[in-house]
Amino acid sequence: LEASHRANTFTLAEQLEERTGLEARVSILGYVQRGGTPNAADRLLGTRLGVAGAQAVEDGKFGVMVADRGHGTELVPLKKVAGKVKYVPADHEWIQAARAVGTSFGD
């Protein structure tokens, strides 16, 4: 849950404890737990995607997602991507970099 729902989270934990007799612990995830504090590039990307998404809603364009395409954005119909899997090859540089810093993929 987002930090804005913090009170609801603690209420839920209390109710779980009351109903189960077990301890319920609450962990509010922050940027650090999700991958670190966003840098300027993260913030710019978020802003670009957010603006494009808001513009799509204003223009009445629904059933689409906003994709980052180099120096711009593109609206992609959800029908084109929903339910499809795009695999990253095991020898891809992103996978190699992740393994180099200790990321486990369960294999």
N, CA, C and O atoms as a printed pandas DataFrame, in Angstrom:
     atom_number atom_name residue_name chain_id  residue_number  x_coord  y_coord  z_coord
0              1         N          LEU        A               1    0.832   -1.188    0.000
1              2        CA          LEU        A               1    0.000    0.000    0.000
2              3         C          LEU        A               1    0.868    1.240    0.000
3              4         O          LEU        A               1    1.988    1.221    0.511
4              5         N          GLU        A               2    0.368    2.290   -0.558
5              6        CA          GLU        A               2    1.101    3.545   -0.573
6              7         C          GLU        A               2    1.103    4.160    0.814
7              8         O          GLU        A               2    0.253    3.850    1.649
8              9         N          ALA        A               3    2.067    5.033    1.047
9             10        CA          ALA        A               3    2.172    5.689    2.346
10            11         C          ALA        A               3    0.894    6.426    2.712
11            12         O          ALA        A               3    0.588    6.581    3.894
12            13         N          SER        A               4    0.146    6.883    1.716
13            14        CA          SER        A               4   -1.094    7.607    1.995
14            15         C          SER        A               4   -2.149    6.696    2.628
15            16         O          SER        A               4   -3.118    7.179    3.214
16            17         N          HIS        A               5   -1.961    5.387    2.509
17            18        CA          HIS        A               5   -2.899    4.424    3.087
18            19         C          HIS        A               5   -2.332    3.782    4.353
19            20         O          HIS        A               5   -2.772    2.709    4.765
20            21         N          ARG        A               6   -1.368    4.437    4.953
21            22        CA          ARG        A               6   -0.657    3.891    6.105
22            23         C          ARG        A               6   -1.606    3.503    7.235
23            24         O          ARG        A               6   -1.477    2.418    7.802
24            25         N          ALA        A               7   -2.548    4.367    7.567
25            26        CA          ALA        A               7   -3.474    4.087    8.668
26            27         C          ALA        A               7   -4.292    2.836    8.374
27            28         O          ALA        A               7   -4.521    2.023    9.269
28            29         N          ASN        A               8   -4.732    2.673    7.133
29            30        CA          ASN        A               8   -5.491    1.486    6.754
30            31         C          ASN        A               8   -4.662    0.224    6.942
31            32         O          ASN        A               8   -5.188   -0.812    7.349
32            33         N          THR        A               9   -3.379    0.307    6.651
33            34        CA          THR        A               9   -2.487   -0.833    6.773
34            35         C          THR        A               9   -2.383   -1.283    8.217
35            36         O          THR        A               9   -2.465   -2.476    8.507
36            37         N          PHE        A              10   -2.203   -0.339    9.121
37            38        CA          PHE        A              10   -2.096   -0.687   10.535
38            39         C          PHE        A              10   -3.429   -1.204   11.077
39            40         O          PHE        A              10   -3.444   -2.101   11.919
40            41         N          THR        A              11   -4.535   -0.654   10.609
41            42        CA          THR        A              11   -5.858   -1.143   11.014
42            43         C          THR        A              11   -6.037   -2.588   10.567
43            44         O          THR        A              11   -6.526   -3.422   11.329
44            45         N          LEU        A              12   -5.643   -2.881    9.340
45            46        CA          LEU        A              12   -5.737   -4.239    8.817
46            47         C          LEU        A              12   -4.886   -5.192    9.647
47            48         O          LEU        A              12   -5.328   -6.292    9.981
48            49         N          ALA        A              13   -3.672   -4.774    9.979
49            50        CA          ALA        A              13   -2.790   -5.618   10.795
50            51         C          ALA        A              13   -3.420   -5.913   12.150
51            52         O          ALA        A              13   -3.368   -7.046   12.629
52            53         N          GLU        A              14   -4.008   -4.906   12.762
53            54        CA          GLU        A              14   -4.673   -5.105   14.060
54            55         C          GLU        A              14   -5.823   -6.097   13.932
55            56         O          GLU        A              14   -5.991   -6.967   14.787
56            57         N          GLN        A              15   -6.607   -5.972   12.880
57            58        CA          GLN        A              15   -7.737   -6.882   12.679
58            59         C          GLN        A              15   -7.259   -8.313   12.442
59            60         O          GLN        A              15   -7.862   -9.266   12.935
60            61         N          LEU        A              16   -6.179   -8.454   11.689
61            62        CA          LEU        A              16   -5.621   -9.788   11.460
62            63         C          LEU        A              16   -5.160  -10.417   12.767
63            64         O          LEU        A              16   -5.400  -11.598   13.015
64            65         N          GLU        A              17   -4.496   -9.620   13.603
65            66        CA          GLU        A              17   -4.036  -10.130   14.898
66            67         C          GLU        A              17   -5.211  -10.561   15.764
67            68         O          GLU        A              17   -5.172  -11.620   16.390
68            69         N          GLU        A              18   -6.258   -9.736   15.800
69            70        CA          GLU        A              18   -7.433  -10.052   16.612
70            71         C          GLU        A              18   -8.115  -11.332   16.139
71            72         O          GLU        A              18   -8.536  -12.151   16.957
72            73         N          ARG        A              19   -8.222  -11.505   14.844
73            74        CA          ARG        A              19   -8.962  -12.648   14.303
74            75         C          ARG        A              19   -8.156  -13.938   14.291
75            76         O          ARG        A              19   -8.723  -15.027   14.378
76            77         N          THR        A              20   -6.825  -13.820   14.183
77            78        CA          THR        A              20   -6.010  -15.034   14.080
78            79         C          THR        A              20   -5.249  -15.358   15.355
79            80         O          THR        A              20   -4.838  -16.500   15.560
80            81         N          GLY        A              21   -5.057  -14.360   16.215
81            82        CA          GLY        A              21   -4.237  -14.570   17.396
82            83         C          GLY        A              21   -2.752  -14.599   17.076
83            84         O          GLY        A              21   -1.932  -14.929   17.933
84            85         N          LEU        A              22   -2.416  -14.259   15.864
85            86        CA          LEU        A              22   -1.016  -14.242   15.427
86            87         C          LEU        A              22   -0.535  -12.807   15.277
87            88         O          LEU        A              22   -1.323  -11.895   15.029
88            89         N          GLU        A              23    0.768  -12.622   15.429
89            90        CA          GLU        A              23    1.342  -11.293   15.256
90            91         C          GLU        A              23    1.343  -10.925   13.771
91            92         O          GLU        A              23    1.737  -11.729   12.925
92            93         N          ALA        A              24    0.909   -9.729   13.469
93            94        CA          ALA        A              24    0.947   -9.218   12.098
94            95         C          ALA        A              24    1.894   -8.029   12.071
95            96         O          ALA        A              24    1.740   -7.084   12.845
96            97         N          ARG        A              25    2.857   -8.080   11.194
97            98        CA          ARG        A              25    3.824   -6.987   11.089
98            99         C          ARG        A              25    3.547   -6.178    9.837
99           100         O          ARG        A              25    3.172   -6.719    8.797
100          101         N          VAL        A              26    3.736   -4.883    9.955
101          102        CA          VAL        A              26    3.511   -3.972    8.837
102          103         C          VAL        A              26    4.859   -3.483    8.340
103          104         O          VAL        A              26    5.725   -3.096    9.124
104          105         N          SER        A              27    5.022   -3.507    7.036
105          106        CA          SER        A              27    6.232   -2.966    6.420
106          107         C          SER        A              27    5.799   -1.997    5.332
107          108         O          SER        A              27    5.168   -2.395    4.353
108          109         N          ILE        A              28    6.136   -0.732    5.503
109          110        CA          ILE        A              28    5.816    0.285    4.506
110          111         C          ILE        A              28    7.020    0.405    3.582
111          112         O          ILE        A              28    8.086    0.868    3.989
112          113         N          LEU        A              29    6.839   -0.016    2.341
113          114        CA          LEU        A              29    7.952    0.025    1.396
114          115         C          LEU        A              29    8.253    1.452    0.989
115          116         O          LEU        A              29    7.347    2.243    0.728
116          117         N          GLY        A              30    9.504    1.765    0.940
117          118        CA          GLY        A              30    9.941    3.082    0.506
118          119         C          GLY        A              30   10.803    2.945   -0.731
119          120         O          GLY        A              30   11.025    1.840   -1.226
120          121         N          TYR        A              31   11.281    4.058   -1.223
121          122        CA          TYR        A              31   12.120    4.038   -2.418
122          123         C          TYR        A              31   13.323    3.127   -2.261
123          124         O          TYR        A              31   13.677    2.402   -3.191
124          125         N          VAL        A              32   13.953    3.155   -1.102
125          126        CA          VAL        A              32   15.170    2.370   -0.912
126          127         C          VAL        A              32   14.874    0.885   -1.058
127          128         O          VAL        A              32   15.655    0.168   -1.682
128          129         N          GLN        A              33   13.774    0.407   -0.503
129          130        CA          GLN        A              33   13.434   -1.005   -0.600
130          131         C          GLN        A              33   13.008   -1.391   -2.006
131          132         O          GLN        A              33   13.106   -2.560   -2.380
132          133         N          ARG        A              34   12.543   -0.446   -2.780
133          134        CA          ARG        A              34   12.083   -0.743   -4.137
134          135         C          ARG        A              34   13.156   -0.498   -5.184
135          136         O          ARG        A              34   12.895   -0.687   -6.372
136          137         N          GLY        A              35   14.336   -0.090   -4.792
137          138        CA          GLY        A              35   15.387    0.067   -5.783
138          139         C          GLY        A              35   16.166    1.352   -5.673
139          140         O          GLY        A              35   16.935    1.672   -6.580
140          141         N          GLY        A              36   16.006    2.088   -4.624
141          142        CA          GLY        A              36   16.802    3.288   -4.425
142          143         C          GLY        A              36   16.028    4.564   -4.690
143          144         O          GLY        A              36   14.948    4.556   -5.282
144          145         N          THR        A              37   16.599    5.634   -4.245
145          146        CA          THR        A              37   16.000    6.951   -4.438
146          147         C          THR        A              37   16.034    7.313   -5.918
147          148         O          THR        A              37   17.068    7.149   -6.565
148          149         N          PRO        A              38   14.930    7.799   -6.464
149          150        CA          PRO        A              38   14.933    8.157   -7.884
150          151         C          PRO        A              38   15.900    9.301   -8.171
151          152         O          PRO        A              38   15.996   10.262   -7.408
152          153         N          ASN        A              39   16.611    9.175   -9.287
153          154        CA          ASN        A              39   17.524   10.247   -9.690
154          155         C          ASN        A              39   16.807   11.164  -10.683
155          156         O          ASN        A              39   15.618   10.994  -10.953
156          157         N          ALA        A              40   17.533   12.120  -11.211
157          158        CA          ALA        A              40   16.922   13.096  -12.126
158          159         C          ALA        A              40   16.324   12.420  -13.359
159          160         O          ALA        A              40   15.245   12.800  -13.813
160          161         N          ALA        A              41   17.021   11.420  -13.901
161          162        CA          ALA        A              41   16.509   10.726  -15.089
162          163         C          ALA        A              41   15.207    9.992  -14.772
163          164         O          ALA        A              41   14.283    9.985  -15.585
164          165         N          ASP        A              42   15.134    9.369  -13.582
165          166        CA          ASP        A              42   13.905    8.688  -13.172
166          167         C          ASP        A              42   12.751    9.674  -13.082
167          168         O          ASP        A              42   11.640    9.394  -13.533
168          169         N          ARG        A              43   13.026   10.823  -12.499
169          170        CA          ARG        A              43   11.981   11.834  -12.321
170          171         C          ARG        A              43   11.516   12.396  -13.671
171          172         O          ARG        A              43   10.324   12.621  -13.879
172          173         N          LEU        A              44   12.460   12.616  -14.575
173          174        CA          LEU        A              44   12.094   13.121  -15.904
174          175         C          LEU        A              44   11.262   12.094  -16.673
175          176         O          LEU        A              44   10.274   12.443  -17.319
176          177         N          LEU        A              45   11.669   10.828  -16.597
177          178        CA          LEU        A              45   10.913    9.774  -17.271
178          179         C          LEU        A              45    9.503    9.687  -16.693
179          180         O          LEU        A              45    8.526    9.605  -17.438
180          181         N          GLY        A              46    9.401    9.704  -15.374
181          182        CA          GLY        A              46    8.091    9.666  -14.729
182          183         C          GLY        A              46    7.216   10.833  -15.142
183          184         O          GLY        A              46    6.014   10.678  -15.359
184          185         N          THR        A              47    7.829   12.002  -15.247
185          186        CA          THR        A              47    7.081   13.195  -15.660
186          187         C          THR        A              47    6.606   13.057  -17.102
187          188         O          THR        A              47    5.446   13.339  -17.406
188          189         N          ARG        A              48    7.504   12.623  -17.995
189          190        CA          ARG        A              48    7.133   12.451  -19.411
190          191         C          ARG        A              48    5.993   11.449  -19.572
191          192         O          ARG        A              48    5.027   11.706  -20.291
192          193         N          LEU        A              49    6.115   10.307  -18.897
193          194        CA          LEU        A              49    5.081    9.286  -19.012
194          195         C          LEU        A              49    3.767    9.761  -18.398
195          196         O          LEU        A              49    2.691    9.511  -18.941
196          197         N          GLY        A              50    3.865   10.447  -17.264
197          198        CA          GLY        A              50    2.666   10.966  -16.609
198          199         C          GLY        A              50    1.945   12.002  -17.444
199          200         O          GLY        A              50    0.719   11.977  -17.551
200          201         N          VAL        A              51    2.701   12.915  -18.038
201          202        CA          VAL        A              51    2.101   13.952  -18.888
202          203         C          VAL        A              51    1.431   13.304  -20.100
203          204         O          VAL        A              51    0.315   13.672  -20.465
204          205         N          ALA        A              52    2.111   12.343  -20.720
205          206        CA          ALA        A              52    1.533   11.678  -21.892
206          207         C          ALA        A              52    0.267   10.910  -21.515
207          208         O          ALA        A              52   -0.703   10.900  -22.273
208          209         N          GLY        A              53    0.273   10.271  -20.352
209          210        CA          GLY        A              53   -0.918    9.549  -19.893
210          211         C          GLY        A              53   -2.076   10.485  -19.620
211          212         O          GLY        A              53   -3.213   10.204  -20.000
212          213         N          ALA        A              54   -1.790   11.601  -18.958
213          214        CA          ALA        A              54   -2.835   12.590  -18.671
214          215         C          ALA        A              54   -3.377   13.189  -19.968
215          216         O          ALA        A              54   -4.578   13.427  -20.092
216          217         N          GLN        A              55   -2.491   13.430  -20.929
217          218        CA          GLN        A              55   -2.918   13.975  -22.218
218          219         C          GLN        A              55   -3.817   12.979  -22.943
219          220         O          GLN        A              55   -4.795   13.373  -23.579
220          221         N          ALA        A              56   -3.491   11.694  -22.849
221          222        CA          ALA        A              56   -4.317   10.671  -23.487
222          223         C          ALA        A              56   -5.727   10.675  -22.896
223          224         O          ALA        A              56   -6.713   10.581  -23.628
224          225         N          VAL        A              57   -5.816   10.784  -21.577
225          226        CA          VAL        A              57   -7.132   10.835  -20.926
226          227         C          VAL        A              57   -7.890   12.075  -21.373
227          228         O          VAL        A              57   -9.074   12.003  -21.700
228          229         N          GLU        A              58   -7.202   13.217  -21.385
229          230        CA          GLU        A              58   -7.842   14.466  -21.805
230          231         C          GLU        A              58   -8.351   14.367  -23.243
231          232         O          GLU        A              58   -9.393   14.928  -23.583
232          233         N          ASP        A              59   -7.603   13.646  -24.082
233          234        CA          ASP        A              59   -7.988   13.486  -25.486
234          235         C          ASP        A              59   -9.009   12.363  -25.692
235          236         O          ASP        A              59   -9.430   12.100  -26.818
236          237         N          GLY        A              60   -9.403   11.701  -24.594
237          238        CA          GLY        A              60  -10.378   10.624  -24.704
238          239         C          GLY        A              60   -9.814    9.334  -25.257
239          240         O          GLY        A              60  -10.559    8.498  -25.769
240          241         N          LYS        A              61   -8.508    9.162  -25.161
241          242        CA          LYS        A              61   -7.860    7.946  -25.663
242          243         C          LYS        A              61   -7.691    6.969  -24.504
243          244         O          LYS        A              61   -6.863    7.176  -23.617
244          245         N          PHE        A              62   -8.484    5.908  -24.525
245          246        CA          PHE        A              62   -8.450    4.913  -23.465
246          247         C          PHE        A              62   -8.057    3.566  -24.054
247          248         O          PHE        A              62   -8.049    3.398  -25.273
248          249         N          GLY        A              63   -7.733    2.611  -23.198
249          250        CA          GLY        A              63   -7.326    1.295  -23.679
250          251         C          GLY        A              63   -5.938    1.306  -24.271
251          252         O          GLY        A              63   -5.608    0.491  -25.131
252          253         N          VAL        A              64   -5.119    2.247  -23.798
253          254        CA          VAL        A              64   -3.744    2.363  -24.291
254          255         C          VAL        A              64   -2.785    2.452  -23.105
255          256         O          VAL        A              64   -3.184    2.762  -21.983
256          257         N          MET        A              65   -1.526    2.177  -23.379
257          258        CA          MET        A              65   -0.468    2.402  -22.400
258          259         C          MET        A              65    0.523    3.381  -23.012
259          260         O          MET        A              65    0.603    3.519  -24.232
260          261         N          VAL        A              66    1.269    4.053  -22.162
261          262        CA          VAL        A              66    2.277    4.992  -22.638
262          263         C          VAL        A              66    3.619    4.274  -22.647
263          264         O          VAL        A              66    4.042    3.721  -21.631
264          265         N          ALA        A              67    4.283    4.283  -23.788
265          266        CA          ALA        A              67    5.596    3.653  -23.925
266          267         C          ALA        A              67    6.650    4.724  -24.143
267          268         O          ALA        A              67    6.405    5.724  -24.818
268          269         N          ASP        A              68    7.817    4.506  -23.571
269          270        CA          ASP        A              68    8.956    5.397  -23.778
270          271         C          ASP        A              68    9.650    4.960  -25.058
271          272         O          ASP        A              68   10.057    3.805  -25.186
272          273         N          ARG        A              69    9.783    5.865  -25.989
273          274        CA          ARG        A              69   10.425    5.563  -27.272
274          275         C          ARG        A              69   11.564    6.537  -27.509
275          276         O          ARG        A              69   11.395    7.535  -28.209
276          277         N          GLY        A              70   12.712    6.257  -26.935
277          278        CA          GLY        A              70   13.863    7.127  -27.122
278          279         C          GLY        A              70   13.650    8.473  -26.478
279          280         O          GLY        A              70   13.642    8.584  -25.252
280          281         N          HIS        A              71   13.478    9.498  -27.289
281          282        CA          HIS        A              71   13.310   10.857  -26.770
282          283         C          HIS        A              71   11.854   11.302  -26.762
283          284         O          HIS        A              71   11.567   12.495  -26.657
284          285         N          GLY        A              72   10.942   10.356  -26.873
285          286        CA          GLY        A              72    9.529   10.711  -26.867
286          287         C          GLY        A              72    8.688    9.585  -26.310
287          288         O          GLY        A              72    9.212    8.593  -25.803
288          289         N          THR        A              73    7.387    9.743  -26.406
289          290        CA          THR        A              73    6.474    8.716  -25.925
290          291         C          THR        A              73    5.547    8.293  -27.052
291          292         O          THR        A              73    5.392    8.992  -28.053
292          293         N          GLU        A              74    4.938    7.137  -26.865
293          294        CA          GLU        A              74    4.022    6.602  -27.869
294          295         C          GLU        A              74    2.883    5.900  -27.135
295          296         O          GLU        A              74    3.109    5.212  -26.140
296          297         N          LEU        A              75    1.671    6.077  -27.624
297          298        CA          LEU        A              75    0.533    5.351  -27.072
298          299         C          LEU        A              75    0.427    4.018  -27.802
299          300         O          LEU        A              75    0.378    3.972  -29.031
300          301         N          VAL        A              76    0.393    2.937  -27.033
301          302        CA          VAL        A              76    0.318    1.591  -27.594
302          303         C          VAL        A              76   -1.001    0.964  -27.142
303          304         O          VAL        A              76   -1.281    0.926  -25.944
304          305         N          PRO        A              77   -1.814    0.474  -28.075
305          306        CA          PRO        A              77   -3.076   -0.161  -27.687
306          307         C          PRO        A              77   -2.824   -1.355  -26.763
307          308         O          PRO        A              77   -1.945   -2.175  -27.028
308          309         N          LEU        A              78   -3.597   -1.449  -25.681
309          310        CA          LEU        A              78   -3.431   -2.559  -24.745
310          311         C          LEU        A              78   -3.675   -3.903  -25.425
311          312         O          LEU        A              78   -3.075   -4.907  -25.041
312          313         N          LYS        A              79   -4.555   -3.933  -26.434
313          314        CA          LYS        A              79   -4.818   -5.174  -27.166
314          315         C          LYS        A              79   -3.543   -5.716  -27.804
315          316         O          LYS        A              79   -3.401   -6.922  -28.004
316          317         N          LYS        A              80   -2.628   -4.821  -28.119
317          318        CA          LYS        A              80   -1.387   -5.223  -28.778
318          319         C          LYS        A              80   -0.412   -5.886  -27.804
319          320         O          LYS        A              80    0.423   -6.690  -28.219
320          321         N          VAL        A              81   -0.510   -5.557  -26.520
321          322        CA          VAL        A              81    0.480   -6.049  -25.559
322          323         C          VAL        A              81   -0.095   -6.920  -24.444
323          324         O          VAL        A              81    0.643   -7.703  -23.844
324          325         N          ALA        A              82   -1.375   -6.808  -24.154
325          326        CA          ALA        A              82   -1.975   -7.546  -23.034
326          327         C          ALA        A              82   -1.904   -9.048  -23.266
327          328         O          ALA        A              82   -2.210   -9.538  -24.353
328          329         N          GLY        A              83   -1.499   -9.762  -22.234
329          330        CA          GLY        A              83   -1.440  -11.216  -22.302
330          331         C          GLY        A              83   -0.259  -11.760  -23.073
331          332         O          GLY        A              83   -0.168  -12.968  -23.292
332          333         N          LYS        A              84    0.635  -10.904  -23.484
333          334        CA          LYS        A              84    1.808  -11.351  -24.231
334          335         C          LYS        A              84    3.042  -11.241  -23.347
335          336         O          LYS        A              84    3.117  -10.379  -22.471
336          337         N          VAL        A              85    3.994  -12.110  -23.583
337          338        CA          VAL        A              85    5.233  -12.116  -22.819
338          339         C          VAL        A              85    6.375  -11.747  -23.751
339          340         O          VAL        A              85    6.468  -12.257  -24.868
340          341         N          LYS        A              86    7.228  -10.872  -23.293
341          342        CA          LYS        A              86    8.413  -10.506  -24.065
342          343         C          LYS        A              86    9.620  -10.944  -23.242
343          344         O          LYS        A              86    9.928  -10.352  -22.207
344          345         N          TYR        A              87   10.286  -11.967  -23.705
345          346        CA          TYR        A              87   11.410  -12.529  -22.966
346          347         C          TYR        A              87   12.687  -11.746  -23.220
347          348         O          TYR        A              87   12.914  -11.224  -24.312
348          349         N          VAL        A              88   13.516  -11.677  -22.186
349          350        CA          VAL        A              88   14.849  -11.099  -22.310
350          351         C          VAL        A              88   15.800  -12.288  -22.383
351          352         O          VAL        A              88   15.804  -13.114  -21.471
352          353         N          PRO        A              89   16.610  -12.405  -23.441
353          354        CA          PRO        A              89   17.517  -13.546  -23.563
354          355         C          PRO        A              89   18.459  -13.642  -22.359
355          356         O          PRO        A              89   18.886  -12.626  -21.809
356          357         N          ALA        A              90   18.773  -14.867  -21.963
357          358        CA          ALA        A              90   19.623  -15.098  -20.792
358          359         C          ALA        A              90   20.999  -14.460  -20.938
359          360         O          ALA        A              90   21.641  -14.142  -19.937
360          361         N          ASP        A              91   21.458  -14.268  -22.166
361          362        CA          ASP        A              91   22.785  -13.668  -22.359
362          363         C          ASP        A              91   22.714  -12.155  -22.596
363          364         O          ASP        A              91   23.714  -11.538  -22.961
364          365         N          HIS        A              92   21.547  -11.566  -22.390
365          366        CA          HIS        A              92   21.382  -10.124  -22.588
366          367         C          HIS        A              92   22.225   -9.356  -21.571
367          368         O          HIS        A              92   22.428   -9.819  -20.449
368          369         N          GLU        A              93   22.707   -8.197  -21.966
369          370        CA          GLU        A              93   23.568   -7.400  -21.084
370          371         C          GLU        A              93   22.872   -7.013  -19.784
371          372         O          GLU        A              93   23.536   -6.884  -18.756
372          373         N          TRP        A              94   21.562   -6.825  -19.801
373          374        CA          TRP        A              94   20.847   -6.478  -18.564
374          375         C          TRP        A              94   20.904   -7.640  -17.575
375          376         O          TRP        A              94   21.087   -7.431  -16.376
376          377         N          ILE        A              95   20.747   -8.864  -18.080
377          378        CA          ILE        A              95   20.799  -10.052  -17.226
378          379         C          ILE        A              95   22.213  -10.224  -16.683
379          380         O          ILE        A              95   22.397  -10.519  -15.502
380          381         N          GLN        A              96   23.193  -10.044  -17.530
381          382        CA          GLN        A              96   24.588  -10.166  -17.088
382          383         C          GLN        A              96   24.913   -9.128  -16.025
383          384         O          GLN        A              96   25.584   -9.440  -15.041
384          385         N          ALA        A              97   24.447   -7.898  -16.209
385          386        CA          ALA        A              97   24.707   -6.842  -15.229
386          387         C          ALA        A              97   24.013   -7.157  -13.907
387          388         O          ALA        A              97   24.586   -6.950  -12.837
388          389         N          ALA        A              98   22.789   -7.655  -13.980
389          390        CA          ALA        A              98   22.059   -8.003  -12.755
390          391         C          ALA        A              98   22.772   -9.113  -12.003
391          392         O          ALA        A              98   22.915   -9.043  -10.783
392          393         N          ARG        A              99   23.218  -10.129  -12.713
393          394        CA          ARG        A              99   23.946  -11.224  -12.064
394          395         C          ARG        A              99   25.260  -10.729  -11.456
395          396         O          ARG        A              99   25.680  -11.213  -10.404
396          397         N          ALA        A             100   25.899   -9.778  -12.108
397          398        CA          ALA        A             100   27.178   -9.252  -11.617
398          399         C          ALA        A             100   27.040   -8.571  -10.263
399          400         O          ALA        A             100   28.004   -8.503   -9.500
400          401         N          VAL        A             101   25.845   -8.065   -9.960
401          402        CA          VAL        A             101   25.639   -7.413   -8.659
402          403         C          VAL        A             101   24.875   -8.317   -7.693
403          404         O          VAL        A             101   24.385   -7.858   -6.660
404          405         N          GLY        A             102   24.775   -9.609   -8.034
405          406        CA          GLY        A             102   24.210  -10.572   -7.105
406          407         C          GLY        A             102   22.726  -10.839   -7.216
407          408         O          GLY        A             102   22.152  -11.464   -6.325
408          409         N          THR        A             103   22.083  -10.384   -8.286
409          410        CA          THR        A             103   20.656  -10.653   -8.461
410          411         C          THR        A             103   20.457  -12.121   -8.812
411          412         O          THR        A             103   21.153  -12.657   -9.675
412          413         N          SER        A             104   19.512  -12.768   -8.148
413          414        CA          SER        A             104   19.205  -14.170   -8.418
414          415         C          SER        A             104   17.911  -14.258   -9.215
415          416         O          SER        A             104   16.929  -13.587   -8.900
416          417         N          PHE        A             105   17.920  -15.082  -10.239
417          418        CA          PHE        A             105   16.728  -15.305  -11.049
418          419         C          PHE        A             105   16.113  -16.669  -10.760
419          420         O          PHE        A             105   15.250  -17.136  -11.504
420          421         N          GLY        A             106   16.555  -17.303   -9.684
421          422        CA          GLY        A             106   15.987  -18.572   -9.262
422          423         C          GLY        A             106   16.456  -19.771  -10.057
423          424         O          GLY        A             106   15.856  -20.843   -9.975
424          425         N          ASP        A             107   17.509  -19.609  -10.817
425          426        CA          ASP        A             107   18.005  -20.761  -11.584
426          427         C          ASP        A             107   19.311  -21.277  -11.033
427          428         O          ASP        A             107   19.865  -22.241  -11.561
